[in-house]
Amino acid sequence: MAQTVSKEMLLFKLSLACSSQNVENRTSDNEGSDTDDGIVFDIDPSLLVDCDKILIGDMIGKGSHSLVYKGWYEDRPIAIKVIHPKCKAKFEREVKLLSKIQHTNVVEFIGACVKPLMVIIIELLEGGSLQKAMNNIYPTTFSLEQCLSYAIDISQAMEYLHSNGIIHRDLKPGNLLLTRDKYNIKLADFGIARDNICDEMTCEAGTYRYMAPEILSKDPLPKGAKKSYDHKADVYSFAMVFWSMMKNQVPFKDRADLMAAYDALNNLRPCLDEFPEDISLLLQSCWMEDPKLRPEFTEITETLIRILHNVYRRKINGLASSIEVVEEVDSESEEEISRAQDTPTSFESTMEIENIAMHENETMKPNGESDGESQSGTKTSLSDLMEKKSKKKSKIKRFFSCCKCIAF
């Protein structure tokens, strides 16, 4: 049942969320804070909705500076992202960015509120996050076809973003949401995404385990320090997400978050043993140390589609071969059945003729006249013989009917 959460309660929960340390999803917050309380929002009024029409339900997630609730807006189920008051610039940037994005593999932006709280409203993806889905099936993994299908969805979303000059910078399973039927994925959380990509951007932006090495620095840097990197950082993160889906593991699982990031900086990569060769080659190209050598998402999408088609083609060919073998066996079985059916029938016919002849010889008098009693006996014997023959045929037919059923 929906319930209205007070502003004070939301602020209290936000303060707790911001003060807590979420080790698994630790991210840089160099661009997350903005203490300028005098900021004037430059948001198109058409993007704003009436906050009084929003009903807030249970909390379904949290970030470093936000809480996410399930809710309703004009009887439509929605996800409500409540942003901490310190992050006004970040909130405005995310609203503007989301309002420009329209793609089937990106969450739909519905609207925003600036008073009494900063709220972003998006469509509700009831399948939950990819990370949650992976946790639910652990230690098993998704099928190869499912991994490829999800990877294509992610790649198409990133292809769209990059073609519009947007870099996400925090691509990870926790920011990928599943549709209710769990067939498709949509990209979410544009809290640290950037458009109008410039030559230098904030370093260590994103989640350490999925962060491209060029965003990191071996030497300590002051807060808010800039580094030169571009959209190819997302390609590296995509490779880590794809690997994580295939293995149902976090990259460098035996290492602490920051140490995992420095392993990547030292050109260490997750193991690709037992991966199909074509997928191994794709991942290796995506997490190359030199960003310039990494492919564009246009190429990645084409490669993934080709690999998925090849997987299905091999399965179809294998199924076709199995059907041919079954049909060949069935054909041979039918021939054997036919021969077996012919054999007893021929044998019975021969025996019947011989029996009839024998009975006729036995019932003839020496002078060639028939004995009435003997004739009657002969008729009875022939009737019994025909009845036995009929029963035998019925048994044989039932037997071969069973054989056919087993064969099929």
Steps between C-alpha positions, in 0.01 A plus 500: 500500500639842407585737779609862509849543645565832667773735381673475838502120489643499146773746598587287802527186287707685242742616768542142621558377144761767429689433824509123453767319300375261235817303433367282220378795292754757610518787256680827475293799604732771376219647294219400735501792743397855451452707814384810314156542655443811293496315168213595271372203302505536125251224422231522234165535685347238268725240668364573849204315654275569796663341804161469674394244239783266598443216745815346646516132596782268604869576448648284223856633476754760603804676363775710652279813494151371430226263604270321257139416582219321327202730458204614294438807289150546357433126560816403311764294684829693505847504651572811707861609542534746788822705476684639802473881531880533475493378140306772322734535202511124456121481520453768233754337269333158532151638434614682186688196378219250557242729338698487172534122488244284325607144434340161556799386710514809724258567787219737410508842669156609624567823686667675792422707810714771658281575806472396777759239400709441189339200336553324168216277377567217255314191383493209744697198379347215701766247405748665737867555429726266308714470813199381701408248228856366504492470878169312483635226272849473654703276468340408167534730199281635225493302177738611227204618292365709790839660565534593133146637488561717807836612362333609174247710696780669696711557190208655310428735791866606515516536123208744522658698785836532330341604171340786697822603673414347840739295713344300785813439714330257742404196294454207740242224574340710774411773249345262247132427557294207373151515355227311681536194276880519546552478123650847454730747673477877538782731604439721805668740745649792312622665819857542378434485126631784289403650169708741296803287586808719550871421490531468878251356746497406867723203581379190684139558397301178511526165679852369558453140381353614169704817458728545198869527594543838328256655751728393787835635607788320672596819677271672752300782347311782672121482519339602173823452302456459124629238259485460127274215387201457271198277424724195456499472881144370465623228262737369768217501758277314254762224469509463879120484518486239221767289672310530827178377334673202343665389826245636750787648697631847574831573326805437724270356767788412735628859505375807684330761281787743475758225455287352218514840331879510529523147360324633191736798496790252494341333193366196684171364368250230608562145382343390171545123538201300369360803317401447134779623275295768322384648833855489642628695200225759540569551871874525443445773242259690729731512803819585313732722701512758221147649469560584133525128421162420652209463255202734475165371622376489141759229431429328831128474424566352156744248646260394776213451255724289275613285795140450616392400148785249485395352835142455380616366163711233670205400718264483203749294298547266796124463536462434128766229517322338793171501309666337199647225720160438664328486160763254372455278806122519465524402133716199584264405783200511268676274250585252776144510627365443151729202448411364842129539427533327163696207640249364755211556257674296230595232753143476628360475148734211420416319821130552439519341155698206635256450788200512269655241270587275793146521642349423162716186460416379850121536458463325157370140497687243293217495243530879463175591683502755774412420858241752627637494850851542369388787277344668800823454696696644210278805483542552875874458472519755216285746698727462803803546278362820348417634846851423624641664187292812567619516861861461391462781250347726766789428737755569225331827407494612864866408536608698194279790605701519822821480300393797287412704807842430652672585172331839484 
